[in-house]
Amino acid sequence: MRRLFVVFAAMGAATASIPAGLPMVAATAGESVEGYLAAVPALFFGLLAGVILSSMLGSRVSSAVMIRIGALIQAVAFAAMAGLSTQPLSFVLAAASAGIGFGLTEAGATIRAREAAAAGTPQLLSALTGTVAAVAALTPLLFLTPLRGMPWLIYAGIAVVHIILACTTVGNGIKGSFASTNTAGGAASALLPAAIALFLYVGVETVFAGWSSILPMDLVDVDPEWAALGTSAFWILLSAGRYAATGLIGAGITAVACLRGFGVIAATAFATAALASALPVLVVAALCVGVMALGPCYALIIGIGLARVDAYAARKATGLLVACGSGGGAAIPALLLLTSGGTGASVFATAAGLILVAAGTATVVLSRGAAADAHAR
């Protein structure tokens, strides 16, 4: 189980290091940062490709093998980023490759968590994704240390970490050679609400993750040199929410009740931010509360959904569920950017509405199986 936490920690370093390092990579290479901006969407679309690939591999290889494959791909990709950081196009392509490996690793690790925890999947995933957020919060700080002039060394270090992961095990996992006890219709009815909720939730989280360094400048005039710390603040808040959910579930609160409560808190906070646009400090405080409440929602939604089906169905569905979240992460920020033109009250109000729909869809439909959900802890 400890090695599974190490896998998720490595995911945190990977997901934060690319966007956090772009300004320094561009400065070191003597290139315009605009040439490197495509690395972030490339990472994201690579992730989408990786989780779709994982859904095809899910019934053919064990979760441990999937994690190893994903870690190896990421190791090669980060080594390429270290060696080709002065070439923008090569760096972008390497980021896309890292996304593919990340998608495979995330899907394999989520399947492994389901195999290990069964009905306790929501609690375990809350703790694991909290680890992702904690490491992601610390990773941007590397680019403010004496290593800031050597971003290639940071990427090389992340490559070494993934080589070690590829050479170690997280348990043998379960191969897809057994029959499902869920009917196709039963599995679909359990997972469809989770898929819809993930699409909406990840879309909202991606909006605030992507603008986490911009919001401090827009709202309270933070110096651009320090604005990147907004990204660390975002991940710290996300981590706090995830560990809070882990503790609540451990204390006996059901995962469905946690999801409902955190969803209402997040929606209320974002609505407050939308209504308080004339008071920037209050807006920032409300957004901090909202982001913290967002933290555990991903793990709770996917954990509740997977806990409602057997291990065989969970293996086949994990990649598709993560892909639904990735789709929301691509579509919703793009739509909000087109319709709103940037940060502002309309974005915060839309986020509040989407989170209410996401939490409502997941909790109302999934809680119909009360007996199953009582054990989803």
C-alpha positions as CSV (number, residue, x, y, z in Angstrom):
1,M,0.0,0.0,0.0
2,R,2.9,2.4,0.7
3,R,4.2,2.0,-2.8
4,L,0.8,3.0,-4.1
5,F,1.1,6.3,-2.2
6,V,4.6,6.7,-3.9
7,V,2.9,6.2,-7.3
8,F,0.4,8.9,-6.6
9,A,3.2,11.2,-5.2
10,A,5.1,10.8,-8.5
11,M,1.9,11.8,-10.3
12,G,1.8,15.0,-8.3
13,A,5.3,15.9,-9.3
14,A,4.6,15.1,-13.0
15,T,1.3,17.1,-13.2
16,A,2.7,20.2,-11.6
17,S,6.3,20.3,-13.0
18,I,5.4,21.0,-16.6
19,P,3.2,24.1,-16.3
20,A,5.3,25.4,-13.4
21,G,8.5,25.1,-15.3
22,L,7.5,26.7,-18.6
23,P,8.7,30.2,-17.8
24,M,12.1,29.0,-16.6
25,V,12.5,26.5,-19.5
26,A,11.8,29.3,-22.0
27,A,14.1,31.8,-20.3
28,T,16.9,29.2,-20.1
29,A,16.5,28.4,-23.8
30,G,16.4,32.0,-24.8
31,E,13.0,31.4,-26.4
32,S,9.6,33.1,-26.1
33,V,7.4,31.4,-23.5
34,E,4.6,31.4,-26.1
35,G,6.5,28.7,-28.0
36,Y,6.1,26.4,-24.9
37,L,2.5,27.2,-23.9
38,A,1.2,24.3,-26.1
39,A,2.9,21.9,-23.7
40,V,0.0,22.2,-21.2
41,P,-2.8,21.2,-23.6
42,A,-0.5,18.6,-25.1
43,L,-0.1,17.1,-21.7
44,F,-3.8,17.1,-21.2
45,F,-4.7,15.5,-24.5
46,G,-1.9,13.0,-24.0
47,L,-3.6,12.2,-20.6
48,L,-6.9,11.7,-22.4
49,A,-5.3,9.3,-24.9
50,G,-3.6,7.4,-22.1
51,V,-6.8,6.8,-20.1
52,I,-8.6,5.7,-23.3
53,L,-5.7,3.3,-24.0
54,S,-6.0,2.0,-20.4
55,S,-9.6,1.1,-20.9
56,M,-8.5,-1.2,-23.8
57,L,-5.7,-2.7,-21.8
58,G,-7.8,-3.1,-18.6
59,S,-9.0,-6.6,-19.2
60,R,-5.7,-7.8,-20.7
61,V,-3.0,-6.8,-18.2
62,S,-2.9,-6.4,-14.4
63,S,-3.0,-3.0,-12.7
64,A,0.6,-3.4,-11.6
65,V,1.8,-3.9,-15.2
66,M,-0.3,-0.9,-16.4
67,I,1.4,1.3,-13.7
68,R,4.8,0.1,-14.8
69,I,4.1,0.8,-18.5
70,G,2.8,4.3,-17.6
71,A,5.8,5.0,-15.4
72,L,8.3,3.9,-18.1
73,I,6.6,6.1,-20.7
74,Q,6.8,9.0,-18.3
75,A,10.5,8.3,-17.6
76,V,11.3,8.5,-21.3
77,A,9.2,11.6,-21.8
78,F,10.8,13.5,-18.9
79,A,14.2,12.5,-20.0
80,A,13.4,13.9,-23.4
81,M,12.1,17.1,-21.8
82,A,15.4,17.4,-19.9
83,G,17.5,16.8,-23.0
84,L,15.4,18.8,-25.5
85,S,14.3,21.7,-23.4
86,T,15.8,24.2,-25.7
87,Q,13.6,23.0,-28.6
88,P,10.0,24.1,-28.1
89,L,8.4,21.7,-30.5
90,S,10.3,18.7,-29.1
91,F,9.4,19.8,-25.6
92,V,5.7,19.9,-26.5
93,L,5.8,16.5,-28.0
94,A,7.6,15.1,-25.0
95,A,4.9,16.7,-22.8
96,A,2.2,14.9,-24.8
97,S,4.1,11.6,-24.3
98,A,4.3,12.3,-20.6
99,G,0.5,12.7,-20.6
100,I,0.0,9.3,-22.2
101,G,2.1,7.7,-19.5
102,F,0.3,9.7,-16.8
103,G,-3.0,8.5,-18.0
104,L,-2.0,4.9,-17.9
105,T,-0.4,5.3,-14.5
106,E,-3.5,7.1,-13.1
107,A,-5.9,4.4,-14.4
108,G,-3.7,1.5,-13.3
109,A,-3.3,3.1,-9.8
110,T,-7.0,3.7,-9.5
111,I,-7.8,0.1,-10.4
112,R,-5.2,-1.1,-7.9
113,A,-6.8,1.1,-5.2
114,R,-10.2,-0.5,-6.1
115,E,-8.7,-4.0,-5.9
116,A,-7.1,-3.2,-2.5
117,A,-10.0,-1.3,-0.8
118,A,-13.2,-2.7,-2.5
119,A,-16.0,-0.8,-0.7
120,G,-13.5,1.4,1.0
121,T,-12.4,2.9,-2.3
122,P,-13.7,6.5,-1.7
123,Q,-11.7,6.8,1.5
124,L,-8.5,5.4,0.1
125,L,-8.7,7.5,-3.1
126,S,-9.2,10.6,-1.0
127,A,-6.0,9.9,0.8
128,L,-4.1,9.0,-2.4
129,T,-5.3,12.1,-4.3
130,G,-4.4,14.2,-1.3
131,T,-0.9,12.9,-1.7
132,V,-1.0,14.0,-5.4
133,A,-2.1,17.5,-4.3
134,A,0.5,17.8,-1.5
135,V,3.4,16.9,-3.8
136,A,2.0,19.1,-6.6
137,A,1.9,22.0,-4.2
138,L,5.6,21.6,-3.4
139,T,6.9,20.9,-6.9
140,P,6.6,24.5,-8.2
141,L,8.8,25.6,-5.4
142,L,11.7,23.7,-7.0
143,F,11.7,26.3,-9.7
144,L,12.3,29.1,-7.1
145,T,15.4,27.3,-5.6
146,P,19.0,27.5,-6.9
147,L,17.8,24.9,-9.4
148,R,15.7,27.5,-11.2
149,G,18.4,28.1,-13.7
150,M,18.6,24.3,-14.5
151,P,15.0,23.1,-15.2
152,W,16.5,20.2,-17.2
153,L,17.9,18.9,-13.9
154,I,14.5,18.9,-12.3
155,Y,12.9,17.0,-15.2
156,A,15.8,14.5,-15.2
157,G,15.2,13.9,-11.5
158,I,11.5,13.2,-12.2
159,A,12.6,10.8,-15.0
160,V,14.7,8.9,-12.5
161,V,11.8,8.6,-10.0
162,H,9.7,7.1,-12.7
163,I,12.4,4.6,-13.7
164,I,12.5,3.5,-10.1
165,L,8.7,3.1,-10.2
166,A,8.8,1.1,-13.4
167,C,11.3,-1.3,-11.8
168,T,9.3,-1.8,-8.5
169,T,6.0,-3.4,-7.8
170,V,2.7,-2.2,-6.2
171,G,1.4,-5.7,-5.7
172,N,0.5,-8.1,-8.5
173,G,-3.0,-6.8,-9.1
174,I,-5.7,-8.9,-10.7
175,K,-5.8,-9.8,-14.3
176,G,-9.1,-9.6,-16.2
177,S,-9.7,-13.4,-16.4
178,F,-12.8,-13.7,-14.2
179,A,-16.4,-13.1,-14.8
180,S,-18.4,-10.1,-13.8
181,T,-21.3,-10.3,-11.3
182,N,-22.8,-7.1,-12.6
183,T,-25.1,-7.1,-15.6
184,A,-24.2,-4.6,-18.3
185,G,-27.3,-2.5,-17.4
186,G,-26.5,-2.6,-13.7
187,A,-23.0,-1.4,-14.2
188,A,-24.1,1.3,-16.6
189,S,-26.7,2.6,-14.2
190,A,-24.1,2.7,-11.4
191,L,-21.4,4.4,-13.4
192,L,-23.3,6.8,-15.7
193,P,-24.0,9.3,-12.9
194,A,-20.4,9.2,-11.9
195,A,-19.3,9.8,-15.5
196,I,-21.5,12.9,-15.8
197,A,-20.5,14.3,-12.5
198,L,-16.8,13.7,-13.3
199,F,-17.1,15.6,-16.6
200,L,-18.6,18.6,-14.8
201,Y,-16.4,18.5,-11.7
202,V,-13.0,18.1,-13.5
203,G,-14.0,20.9,-15.9
204,V,-14.5,23.3,-12.9
205,E,-11.3,22.1,-11.2
206,T,-9.3,22.7,-14.4
207,V,-10.6,26.2,-14.7
208,F,-9.2,27.2,-11.3
209,A,-6.0,25.1,-11.7
210,G,-5.3,26.7,-15.0
211,W,-5.9,30.2,-13.7
212,S,-4.4,29.7,-10.3
213,S,-1.4,32.0,-11.1
214,I,-3.6,34.5,-13.0
215,L,-6.3,35.1,-10.3
216,P,-3.8,36.5,-7.7
217,M,-2.7,39.1,-10.2
218,D,-6.2,40.0,-11.4
219,L,-7.8,40.2,-7.9
220,V,-5.1,41.5,-5.5
221,D,-2.3,42.8,-7.8
222,V,0.3,40.2,-6.9
223,D,3.6,40.8,-8.7
224,P,3.9,38.5,-11.7
225,E,7.2,37.2,-10.4
226,W,5.4,35.6,-7.4
227,A,2.1,34.8,-9.1
228,A,3.2,31.2,-9.7
229,L,2.8,30.7,-6.0
230,G,-0.9,30.8,-6.6
231,T,-0.5,27.4,-8.2
232,S,1.1,26.0,-5.0
233,A,-1.7,27.6,-3.0
234,F,-4.3,25.9,-5.2
235,W,-2.8,22.5,-4.6
236,I,-2.3,23.1,-0.9
237,L,-6.0,23.9,-0.6
238,L,-7.0,20.9,-2.7
239,S,-4.8,18.7,-0.5
240,A,-6.4,20.0,2.7
241,G,-9.9,19.2,1.4
242,R,-8.9,15.7,0.3
243,Y,-7.3,14.8,3.7
244,A,-10.4,16.3,5.5
245,A,-12.6,14.0,3.5
246,T,-10.4,11.0,4.4
247,G,-10.7,11.9,8.1
248,L,-14.5,12.3,7.9
249,I,-15.0,9.0,6.2
250,G,-12.8,7.4,8.7
251,A,-14.9,8.9,11.5
252,G,-18.0,7.2,10.1
253,I,-19.5,9.8,7.7
254,T,-20.6,8.1,4.4
255,A,-18.8,9.0,1.2
256,V,-22.1,10.1,-0.3
257,A,-22.8,12.5,2.6
258,C,-19.3,13.9,2.3
259,L,-19.7,14.5,-1.4
260,R,-23.1,16.3,-0.9
261,G,-21.6,18.5,1.9
262,F,-18.4,19.4,0.1
263,G,-20.4,20.1,-3.1
264,V,-22.8,22.5,-1.3
265,I,-19.9,24.3,0.4
266,A,-18.0,24.7,-2.9
267,A,-21.1,26.0,-4.8
268,T,-21.9,28.4,-2.0
269,A,-18.3,29.7,-1.9
270,F,-18.2,30.3,-5.7
271,A,-21.6,32.0,-5.6
272,T,-20.3,34.3,-2.9
273,A,-17.2,35.1,-5.0
274,A,-19.5,36.0,-7.9
275,L,-21.6,38.3,-5.7
276,A,-18.7,40.0,-4.0
277,S,-16.8,41.2,-7.0
278,A,-16.4,44.7,-5.5
279,L,-14.5,43.2,-2.5
280,P,-11.4,41.5,-3.9
281,V,-10.3,40.2,-0.5
282,L,-13.6,38.5,0.1
283,V,-13.5,37.1,-3.4
284,V,-10.1,35.5,-2.7
285,A,-11.3,34.1,0.6
286,A,-14.4,32.6,-0.9
287,L,-12.4,31.1,-3.8
288,C,-10.0,29.5,-1.2
289,V,-12.9,27.9,0.6
290,G,-14.4,26.8,-2.7
291,V,-11.2,25.2,-4.0
292,M,-10.6,23.4,-0.7
293,A,-14.2,22.0,-0.9
294,L,-13.5,20.9,-4.5
295,G,-10.5,18.9,-3.3
296,P,-12.1,15.6,-2.4
297,C,-14.9,15.6,-5.0
298,Y,-13.0,13.7,-7.7
299,A,-11.9,10.8,-5.5
300,L,-15.4,10.7,-3.9
301,I,-17.2,10.5,-7.2
302,I,-15.0,7.9,-8.8
303,G,-14.7,6.0,-5.6
304,I,-18.4,5.8,-5.0
305,G,-19.0,4.8,-8.6
306,L,-16.4,2.0,-8.6
307,A,-17.5,0.7,-5.1
308,R,-20.9,0.1,-6.6
309,V,-19.7,-2.4,-9.2
310,D,-17.5,-5.6,-8.9
311,A,-13.8,-5.6,-9.6
312,Y,-14.2,-6.8,-13.2
313,A,-16.5,-4.0,-14.2
314,A,-14.4,-1.5,-12.3
315,R,-11.3,-2.5,-14.3
316,K,-13.1,-1.9,-17.6
317,A,-14.8,1.3,-16.4
318,T,-11.9,3.1,-14.7
319,G,-10.3,4.3,-17.9
320,L,-13.6,5.5,-19.3
321,L,-14.5,7.4,-16.1
322,V,-11.1,9.1,-16.0
323,A,-11.6,9.9,-19.7
324,C,-14.9,11.5,-19.0
325,G,-13.2,13.8,-16.5
326,S,-10.5,14.6,-19.0
327,G,-13.2,15.5,-21.5
328,G,-14.7,17.9,-19.1
329,G,-11.3,19.4,-18.3
330,A,-10.9,20.1,-22.0
331,A,-14.4,21.3,-22.9
332,I,-15.6,23.4,-19.9
333,P,-12.5,25.8,-19.6
334,A,-12.6,26.4,-23.3
335,L,-16.3,27.2,-23.3
336,L,-16.0,29.5,-20.3
337,L,-13.1,31.3,-21.9
338,L,-15.1,31.8,-25.1
339,T,-18.2,33.0,-23.3
340,S,-16.7,35.1,-20.5
341,G,-13.4,36.2,-22.0
342,G,-11.5,35.6,-18.8
343,T,-11.8,35.5,-15.0
344,G,-14.8,37.2,-13.3
345,A,-18.2,36.9,-11.6
346,S,-19.8,35.0,-14.5
347,V,-17.1,32.3,-14.3
348,F,-17.6,32.0,-10.6
349,A,-21.4,31.8,-10.9
350,T,-21.1,29.2,-13.6
351,A,-18.7,27.1,-11.5
352,A,-21.2,27.2,-8.6
353,G,-24.0,25.9,-10.8
354,L,-21.9,23.2,-12.4
355,I,-20.7,21.9,-9.0
356,L,-24.3,21.8,-7.7
357,V,-25.3,19.7,-10.7
358,A,-22.3,17.4,-10.4
359,A,-22.8,16.8,-6.7
360,G,-26.5,16.4,-7.1
361,T,-26.2,14.0,-10.0
362,A,-23.7,11.8,-8.1
363,T,-25.4,11.8,-4.7
364,V,-29.1,11.6,-5.7
365,V,-28.6,8.8,-8.2
366,L,-25.9,6.8,-6.5
367,S,-27.5,7.1,-3.0
368,R,-30.4,5.0,-4.3
369,G,-28.4,2.0,-3.4
370,A,-28.4,2.8,0.2
371,A,-27.2,-0.5,1.4
372,A,-24.2,-0.4,-0.9
373,D,-23.4,3.2,-0.1
374,A,-23.5,2.6,3.6
375,H,-20.3,0.6,3.1
376,A,-18.7,3.0,0.7
377,R,-16.3,4.4,3.3
